[in-house]
Amino acid sequence: MKKIGLVIKKDADACRRADELQSWLRSAQIEVVRNETLPPTRASSAPADLDAVVVLGGDGTFLSAVRWVGDLGIPLLGIKFGEVGFLAEIVEDHLFEAARRLLDRQFVIRPRMRLEVTVTRDGRQLVRETVLNDVVINRGALARLADIETHIDDYYLTTYRADGLIVATPTGSTAYSLAAGGPILHPAVPAIIMTPICPFTLTNRPLIVPDSATITLRLAKKSTDIRLTLDGQSGLEITDQDEIRVCKGRHPVNMISFPEQQYFDLLKAKLRWSGGRV
């Protein structure tokens, strides 16, 4: 390890600990690139020669760091400085132990699938981005129910009439999709989840499709006040002129973990199963 990035939540405690970690890394002759300008713009990106990125914050900070890293494949280590979340596996108290193991390369890389999202209007591509958690179509506060025409691999599935629709990765299954009644998927399951938000028809249930599927979404005619949000980090207003296509991304997120850490332990702790504590 020669060069490490730090992405830090705008929080006094996280900044203080980042200062300590930065001093410790520099004493070990490690160059540090510190990013406190998140969320990043599309024009900003991490230096390609980073060996790893340490994220001090909650899930929102981690998602911002994922956008900063982009498709570079730089591995990320999350240190929890936030409320209940699933992306940071290390708590603050173990920061320097984790940093030492990082420098000694005593860790494993666990790839997490991303989704690639494109939005096309009148044959012109407006957006092409990747997300780690989810793509969300949501109606505004005063809008009527959204009518979302849905195709799977160009086969018409249904028109969801709901407050919105979430298309999530297995990683994102424990985020907004879970709150909307979706299932929990282990991150290694090769699948995509579609979860309607408060559907008008109660038989419209969450659906799991293979990760090889391409999902195409369009709004009904004259739809207004409908927004598309990507990982809760960016978004745009969409109309019935837009086509949204979602498929498995080509570049996964490389998450740093340690061999003894088990996903099910994290799940039990966060969801307080069998007496687990956050």
Secondary structure, DSSP 8 states (H G I E B T S, - for coil): --EEEEEE-S-HHHHHHHHHHHHHHHHTT-EEEEE-S-S--TT----TT-SEEEEEE-HHHHHHHHHHHTTS---EEEEE-SSS-SS--EEGGGHHHHHHHHHTT--EEEEE--EEEEEEETTEEEEEEEESSEEEEEE-TT---EEEEEEETTEEEEEEEESEEEEE-TGGGGTHHHHTT-----TTS-EEEEEEES-SSTT---EEEETT--EEEEE-TT--SEEEEETTTEEEEE-TTEEEEEEE-SS-EEEEE-TT--HHHHHHHHTTGGG---
